[in-house]
Amino acid sequence: MTDSSALDPEDRKIVTLARSARARNGVPEGAAVRDETGRTYVAGTVDLASLRLSALRTAVAMAVASGAKSLEAAAVVSEVAAVVDEDLAAVRDLGGPGTPVLLAGPDGVVHMTVTAG
């Protein structure tokens, strides 16, 4: 487990944004990513009949669509125990294998940090 109070303020910010997106939209996951310029992109799970995307893949897509060239970090707020490979692949595609991905529970407590690698 990671002590959330020991997180870098910018990492704490993306966890808070991801948690807010999850709560505000009543979706299973919220996610936020921070690009190379410090801009953040926030998303929730997309679950339409014709389109299903995790919150993290949606946040990465929003960053790409907005012109981001790289990612510094990503955060997911969910009840799941691990970040799925497809989500890590999306982060890796834009940010590289060393990009940290924080996984927090609905309470905002970070349970693990993995790299996109």
C-alpha positions as CSV (number, residue, x, y, z in Angstrom):
1,M,0.0,0.0,0.0
2,T,1.2,3.5,-0.7
3,D,0.8,6.3,1.8
4,S,-1.4,8.8,-0.1
5,S,-0.3,11.6,2.1
6,A,3.3,11.0,1.0
7,L,2.4,11.5,-2.7
8,D,3.7,14.3,-4.7
9,P,1.1,17.1,-4.8
10,E,0.6,16.7,-8.5
11,D,0.0,13.0,-8.2
12,R,-2.4,13.7,-5.3
13,K,-4.2,16.1,-7.6
14,I,-4.8,13.5,-10.4
15,V,-6.1,11.0,-7.8
16,T,-8.5,13.6,-6.5
17,L,-9.6,14.5,-10.0
18,A,-10.2,10.8,-10.8
19,R,-12.1,10.3,-7.6
20,S,-14.3,13.3,-8.4
21,A,-15.1,12.1,-11.9
22,R,-16.1,8.7,-10.6
23,A,-18.4,10.2,-7.9
24,R,-19.8,12.9,-10.1
25,N,-20.8,10.6,-13.0
26,G,-21.7,7.6,-10.9
27,V,-19.5,5.3,-12.9
28,P,-17.3,2.3,-11.8
29,E,-14.0,4.1,-12.5
30,G,-12.6,7.5,-12.7
31,A,-9.2,8.3,-14.2
32,A,-6.9,11.3,-14.8
33,V,-3.7,11.7,-16.7
34,R,-1.1,14.4,-16.6
35,D,0.7,15.3,-19.8
36,E,4.3,16.6,-20.4
37,T,3.1,20.2,-20.0
38,G,1.3,19.5,-16.7
39,R,-2.2,19.6,-18.2
40,T,-4.6,17.1,-16.9
41,Y,-7.4,15.1,-18.6
42,V,-10.1,13.5,-16.5
43,A,-12.6,10.9,-17.6
44,G,-15.1,8.3,-16.3
45,T,-16.0,4.9,-17.7
46,V,-17.8,5.0,-21.1
47,D,-20.5,2.3,-21.4
48,L,-22.6,2.8,-24.5
49,A,-24.2,0.1,-26.6
50,S,-21.7,0.9,-29.3
51,L,-18.7,2.0,-27.3
52,R,-17.1,0.7,-24.1
53,L,-14.0,2.3,-22.8
54,S,-12.4,2.2,-19.4
55,A,-11.9,5.5,-17.6
56,L,-8.1,5.4,-18.1
57,R,-8.3,4.6,-21.9
58,T,-10.8,7.5,-22.2
59,A,-8.5,9.9,-20.4
60,V,-5.6,8.9,-22.6
61,A,-7.7,9.3,-25.7
62,M,-8.7,12.8,-24.5
63,A,-5.0,13.7,-24.0
64,V,-4.1,12.5,-27.5
65,A,-7.1,14.3,-29.0
66,S,-5.9,17.5,-27.3
67,G,-2.4,17.3,-28.6
68,A,-0.5,15.7,-25.7
69,K,2.9,14.3,-26.8
70,S,3.6,12.3,-23.7
71,L,2.3,11.5,-20.2
72,E,4.0,12.1,-16.8
73,A,1.5,10.1,-14.7
74,A,-1.9,8.5,-14.6
75,A,-4.4,7.6,-11.8
76,V,-7.4,5.3,-11.6
77,V,-10.0,5.3,-8.9
78,S,-11.9,2.0,-8.8
79,E,-12.8,-1.0,-6.7
80,V,-10.6,-3.3,-8.8
81,A,-7.5,-4.9,-7.4
82,A,-5.2,-4.2,-10.4
83,V,-4.9,-2.1,-13.5
84,V,-5.8,-4.2,-16.6
85,D,-3.2,-4.7,-19.3
86,E,-5.2,-2.8,-22.0
87,D,-5.2,0.3,-19.8
88,L,-1.4,0.0,-19.1
89,A,-0.9,-0.4,-22.8
90,A,-2.7,2.8,-23.6
91,V,-0.6,4.7,-21.0
92,R,2.6,3.1,-22.3
93,D,1.7,4.0,-25.9
94,L,1.7,7.7,-25.0
95,G,3.9,8.0,-22.0
96,G,6.3,5.1,-22.3
97,P,7.0,2.1,-20.2
98,G,8.2,4.0,-17.1
99,T,5.0,6.1,-16.7
100,P,3.6,5.6,-13.2
101,V,0.0,4.5,-12.8
102,L,-1.6,5.0,-9.4
103,L,-4.5,2.8,-8.4
104,A,-6.7,4.1,-5.6
105,G,-9.9,2.9,-4.0
106,P,-13.1,4.9,-3.9
107,D,-11.9,6.5,-0.7
108,G,-8.9,8.0,-2.6
109,V,-6.3,5.9,-0.8
110,V,-3.6,4.7,-3.2
111,H,-3.2,1.0,-2.9
112,M,-0.5,0.5,-5.5
113,T,1.6,2.2,-8.0
114,V,2.8,0.3,-11.1
115,T,4.6,1.4,-14.3
116,A,3.0,1.2,-17.7
117,G,5.9,-1.0,-18.7
